[in-house]
Structure formats: structure tokens, C-alpha cells
Amino acid sequence: MTMRAALRAYPTLLRVGLAEAVAYRAEMLVWMLTTTMPLVSLALWHAVAESGPIGRFGPRELTSYFLAGLIVRQVTSSWVVWEMNQEIRTGTLSLRLLRPIHPLLGYSAENLAALPIRGALSLPVALAMLFLGGSEGVSRFLDDPTLVPMLIAALVGAWLITFLLMCAIGALGFFMESSSSVFEVYLGLFFALSGYLFPLEFLAARAPWVMGATRALPFYYQLGFPIELMLGLLDRRAALRGLAIEWAYVAFFYLLATRLWRLGMRRFGAYGA
């Protein structure tokens, strides 16, 4: 299928994906609840910060950080690895291969179509962040109009990294019984190194080199970077540098995912489900 035809069909795929998300809203609610760990971290670190600020994070700043983390997690998460594993094992992937559109585009439409529902949950959180959290950083962000398109680019890049990385892990299901164990290893690294459980600045006091290393890994650009940009914790130069690294990772994981997919297709075609 040509790219032009694929782009013409994509809005229809999004409408179908949204209809599925609405039809299976209970399942969607479960997926949304699995991304609420920042609220637990907020309660824990808020109690710690009441005895004194941790670096530049006091109770109000921590509230803003973890609520922003909840928003970013809701709008950039992807569950395609589970679908790919299931369809490869059961052989139902063959049905996708009969459609005149690349399966990875179909997966992306299904994941993107759920964003309106996730956004309906994130919007009240965003308002709570503005009124209850530390508004100073948000004000700095709003004062620089160039940071707004940078944040949009950062969120798009974070979603693409997550989706393409999930596709790469899911494609490993062509070569092993299930790639879910690889996903669990990834998830542990993501929780520890992305800023999901705590701001990465907490590492600077005892292990500055660890904090520097996290800036070179993709996990930070999936979550921590958009959060810091949203809260006005990065100046324009740091934001541009972060965007360059983030989109370099997008290109890398695109090449990795498509390469593993092509190799997996050869194996799938030779051996079947």
C-alpha cells in the first residue's frame, strides 16, 4: 500500500480504534489505572518533603511533578507489546496481514485512538496541577511561547519512542515463545530511570554520574524530559538539546522495530503460528 493511500485510510482506522476503546471501556479503565503509580509516589514523597525540601522540590513542587507525570504517562503510554505477543502466539496476526495496510500502522491507530479517553482523565489532573501544585514553574513555562511547541514535540516524541520500543519488544515474539519477560525487564528499567517513581534530580546529591547517565538513556525522554519541560524546569537551550536527543532515539527505534518486524515476518511466513 502506498503512503498516500495509507494516510487516506488512517482517519478511518482512528475512528475504528476509538469505537473499540468505547466498546471495551472497562478494559480501557483497567489500562488507565495501571498508569496511576505517580499518585502513590506523590503521597510517599510528599510525606518526606514535609520535613524539609529535597533539593529544589518542596511539597508543592512534588505535587506538580507527579501530577504532570500522570498526565505524560496517560498520553504517551502504549500496550502494543501485549497485542503483538497474543496475535503472534495464536496466529491471528495472519488476519492483519491480509489487510491492505501495514500492521504497525494499524497498531499505532488503535493506540492513538484511545488518547481522547485518556485525555478526559488527564485534563482534570492538569487543572489540579495548575491550582494545587507549584504554579511558579508553570508560569515560567507559559511566559516563553517557544516552549509550548517544544512540549508538543516532546510529547509526540515520547509517544513514538514508547510505541516503537514496544513494537521492537513485541516483534521478539517471532523468535521466542513470548517476549513479555523482556518487557518486564524493560518496565523495571523504565520505572527506575525515567523519573516515574521519583525526580531524577534526587540522584544528583549522592551519585551525580548516575543522573548524567540517565540523560543519555531513552527512558528519561519517555517521561522525565516532557515533565521537566512542562514545569518550566528547563531553559530553551536545554529543551532544544533534549529534543534533538529524543528524536534521534525515535529514528533509532523506528529502524530497530522495522528491522525486527521484517526478520520476524520471514520466520512467521516459514513456520506459521
C-alpha positions as CSV (number, residue, x, y, z in Angstrom):
1,M,0.0,0.0,0.0
2,T,1.4,3.4,-0.9
3,M,2.0,6.0,1.8
4,R,-0.6,8.3,0.2
5,A,-3.3,5.5,0.4
6,A,-2.2,4.7,4.0
7,L,-2.6,8.3,5.1
8,R,-6.0,8.4,3.4
9,A,-7.1,5.3,5.3
10,Y,-5.6,6.3,8.7
11,P,-8.6,8.5,9.8
12,T,-10.9,5.6,9.3
13,L,-8.5,3.4,11.4
14,L,-8.6,6.0,14.1
15,R,-12.4,6.0,14.1
16,V,-12.5,2.2,14.4
17,G,-10.0,2.3,17.2
18,L,-12.0,4.9,19.1
19,A,-15.1,2.8,18.7
20,E,-13.3,-0.2,20.1
21,A,-12.0,1.8,23.0
22,V,-15.5,3.0,23.8
23,A,-16.9,-0.5,23.4
24,Y,-14.3,-2.0,25.7
25,R,-14.3,0.9,28.2
26,A,-13.9,-1.4,31.2
27,E,-10.7,-2.8,29.8
28,M,-9.6,0.8,28.9
29,L,-10.2,1.8,32.5
30,V,-8.0,-1.0,33.8
31,W,-5.2,0.1,31.4
32,M,-5.6,3.7,32.7
33,L,-5.5,2.6,36.3
34,T,-2.2,0.8,35.7
35,T,-0.5,4.2,35.0
36,T,-1.5,5.9,38.2
37,M,1.6,4.9,40.2
38,P,2.7,8.6,40.2
39,L,-0.2,9.3,42.7
40,V,1.3,6.7,45.1
41,S,4.8,8.2,44.7
42,L,3.3,11.6,45.3
43,A,1.9,10.5,48.7
44,L,5.2,8.9,49.7
45,W,7.5,11.7,48.7
46,H,5.1,14.4,49.9
47,A,5.3,13.0,53.4
48,V,9.1,13.0,53.1
49,A,9.2,16.6,51.9
50,E,7.1,17.9,54.7
51,S,10.2,17.7,57.0
52,G,12.2,19.8,54.5
53,P,12.6,20.3,50.8
54,I,14.6,17.7,48.8
55,G,16.8,19.8,46.6
56,R,14.6,22.3,44.9
57,F,11.5,20.1,45.4
58,G,9.2,21.0,48.2
59,P,5.7,19.7,48.8
60,R,4.2,22.0,46.1
61,E,6.8,21.2,43.6
62,L,6.5,17.5,44.1
63,T,2.7,17.8,43.7
64,S,3.2,19.5,40.3
65,Y,5.9,16.9,39.3
66,F,3.9,13.8,40.0
67,L,0.6,15.2,38.6
68,A,2.5,16.1,35.4
69,G,4.0,12.6,35.4
70,L,0.4,11.2,35.5
71,I,-0.5,13.3,32.5
72,V,2.5,12.4,30.5
73,R,2.1,8.7,31.3
74,Q,-1.5,8.8,30.2
75,V,-0.9,10.4,26.9
76,T,2.3,8.6,25.9
77,S,1.8,5.0,27.1
78,S,1.3,2.1,24.7
79,W,0.2,-1.5,25.2
80,V,1.0,-2.8,21.7
81,V,3.5,-5.4,23.1
82,W,0.7,-7.4,24.6
83,E,-1.4,-7.4,21.4
84,M,1.6,-8.5,19.3
85,N,2.5,-11.3,21.6
86,Q,-1.1,-12.6,21.7
87,E,-1.6,-12.4,18.0
88,I,1.8,-14.0,17.1
89,R,1.1,-16.9,19.5
90,T,-2.4,-17.6,18.4
91,G,-1.8,-16.9,14.7
92,T,-4.4,-14.2,14.5
93,L,-1.7,-11.9,13.1
94,S,-2.5,-13.5,9.8
95,L,-5.7,-11.6,9.7
96,R,-3.8,-8.3,10.0
97,L,-1.5,-9.3,7.2
98,L,-4.5,-9.7,4.9
99,R,-5.4,-6.1,5.3
100,P,-4.1,-3.6,2.7
101,I,-2.2,-1.6,5.4
102,H,0.9,-2.3,7.3
103,P,0.1,-3.9,10.7
104,L,2.3,-1.5,12.6
105,L,0.2,1.4,11.3
106,G,-2.9,-0.5,12.4
107,Y,-1.4,-0.9,15.9
108,S,-0.5,2.8,16.1
109,A,-4.0,3.8,15.1
110,E,-5.5,1.6,17.8
111,N,-3.2,3.1,20.4
112,L,-3.7,6.7,19.4
113,A,-7.5,6.3,19.2
114,A,-7.6,5.8,23.0
115,L,-5.9,9.2,23.7
116,P,-9.2,11.2,23.8
117,I,-10.5,8.9,26.6
118,R,-7.1,9.1,28.4
119,G,-7.2,12.9,27.9
120,A,-10.6,13.1,29.5
121,L,-8.9,11.8,32.7
122,S,-5.8,13.9,32.3
123,L,-7.5,17.3,31.9
124,P,-8.8,17.5,35.4
125,V,-5.4,16.4,36.6
126,A,-3.8,19.3,34.6
127,L,-6.2,21.8,36.2
128,A,-5.4,20.4,39.6
129,M,-1.7,20.8,38.8
130,L,-2.2,24.5,38.0
131,F,-4.3,25.3,41.1
132,L,-2.8,23.0,43.7
133,G,0.8,22.5,42.5
134,G,3.6,24.9,42.4
135,S,2.5,27.4,39.8
136,E,5.9,29.2,39.6
137,G,7.4,26.7,37.2
138,V,4.1,26.6,35.1
139,S,4.2,30.4,34.9
140,R,7.8,30.3,33.6
141,F,6.7,27.8,31.0
142,L,3.8,29.9,29.8
143,D,6.0,33.1,29.7
144,D,8.1,31.6,27.0
145,P,5.8,30.9,24.0
146,T,8.6,28.8,22.2
147,L,8.3,26.2,25.0
148,V,4.7,25.3,24.0
149,P,5.6,23.8,20.6
150,M,8.6,22.2,22.2
151,L,6.4,20.5,24.7
152,I,4.1,19.2,21.9
153,A,7.1,17.9,20.1
154,A,8.4,16.3,23.3
155,L,5.1,14.5,23.9
156,V,4.9,13.3,20.4
157,G,8.5,12.1,20.6
158,A,7.9,10.4,23.9
159,W,4.9,8.5,22.5
160,L,6.8,7.4,19.4
161,I,9.7,6.2,21.5
162,T,7.4,4.2,23.7
163,F,5.3,2.8,20.8
164,L,8.3,1.8,18.6
165,L,10.2,0.3,21.6
166,M,7.0,-1.7,22.4
167,C,6.9,-2.8,18.7
168,A,10.5,-3.9,18.9
169,I,9.9,-5.9,22.0
170,G,6.7,-7.4,20.6
171,A,8.5,-8.4,17.4
172,L,10.8,-10.5,19.6
173,G,7.8,-12.8,20.0
174,F,8.6,-14.1,16.5
175,F,11.8,-15.6,17.8
176,M,10.8,-16.7,21.4
177,E,7.8,-18.2,23.0
178,S,6.8,-14.8,24.5
179,S,8.6,-11.5,24.7
180,S,6.7,-10.5,27.8
181,S,9.7,-11.4,30.0
182,V,11.8,-8.9,28.0
183,F,9.0,-6.3,28.6
184,E,9.1,-6.9,32.3
185,V,12.9,-6.2,32.3
186,Y,12.2,-3.0,30.3
187,L,9.5,-2.0,32.7
188,G,11.8,-2.2,35.7
189,L,14.4,-0.1,34.0
190,F,11.7,2.4,33.0
191,F,10.4,2.8,36.5
192,A,13.9,3.3,37.9
193,L,15.4,5.6,35.3
194,S,12.7,7.6,33.7
195,G,11.6,9.8,36.6
196,Y,8.4,7.8,37.1
197,L,9.0,6.9,40.8
198,F,11.0,10.0,41.8
199,P,12.5,13.1,40.1
200,L,15.9,12.1,38.7
201,E,17.4,15.2,40.4
202,F,17.2,13.1,43.7
203,L,20.2,11.2,42.3
204,A,22.4,14.2,41.9
205,A,23.2,14.5,45.6
206,R,24.8,11.1,46.0
207,A,25.5,9.9,42.5
208,P,25.8,12.7,40.0
209,W,27.2,10.4,37.4
210,V,24.1,8.2,37.6
211,M,22.0,11.3,36.9
212,G,24.2,12.1,33.9
213,A,23.9,8.6,32.6
214,T,20.1,8.7,32.8
215,R,20.1,11.7,30.4
216,A,21.8,9.5,27.8
217,L,19.2,6.7,28.0
218,P,15.8,6.7,26.3
219,F,13.8,6.2,29.5
220,Y,14.3,9.8,30.5
221,Y,12.9,11.1,27.2
222,Q,9.8,8.9,27.6
223,L,8.7,10.7,30.8
224,G,11.2,12.9,32.7
225,F,12.0,15.2,29.9
226,P,8.4,16.1,29.0
227,I,7.7,16.6,32.7
228,E,10.6,19.0,33.3
229,L,9.7,20.9,30.1
230,M,6.0,21.2,31.2
231,L,7.0,22.5,34.6
232,G,9.4,25.1,33.3
233,L,12.5,23.3,34.8
234,L,14.4,23.5,31.5
235,D,15.6,26.6,29.7
236,R,15.3,26.9,25.9
237,R,18.8,25.6,25.2
238,A,18.4,22.5,27.4
239,A,15.0,21.9,25.8
240,L,16.4,22.0,22.3
241,R,19.2,19.7,23.2
242,G,16.8,17.3,24.8
243,L,14.5,17.3,21.7
244,A,17.5,16.6,19.5
245,I,18.4,13.5,21.6
246,E,14.8,12.4,21.9
247,W,14.1,12.4,18.2
248,A,17.4,10.7,17.5
249,Y,16.0,7.9,19.7
250,V,12.8,8.0,17.6
251,A,14.8,7.4,14.5
252,F,16.8,4.6,16.1
253,F,13.8,2.7,17.5
254,Y,12.0,3.1,14.1
255,L,14.9,1.4,12.4
256,L,15.1,-1.3,15.1
257,A,11.4,-2.0,15.1
258,T,11.0,-2.2,11.3
259,R,14.1,-4.4,11.0
260,L,12.9,-6.9,13.7
261,W,9.5,-6.9,12.0
262,R,10.9,-7.8,8.6
263,L,13.0,-10.6,10.1
264,G,10.1,-11.8,12.1
265,M,7.9,-11.9,9.0
266,R,10.3,-14.3,7.3
267,R,10.1,-16.6,10.3
268,F,6.3,-16.3,10.6
269,G,5.8,-17.0,7.0
270,A,8.1,-20.0,7.1
271,Y,6.7,-21.6,10.3
272,G,3.2,-20.2,10.8
273,A,1.7,-19.6,14.2
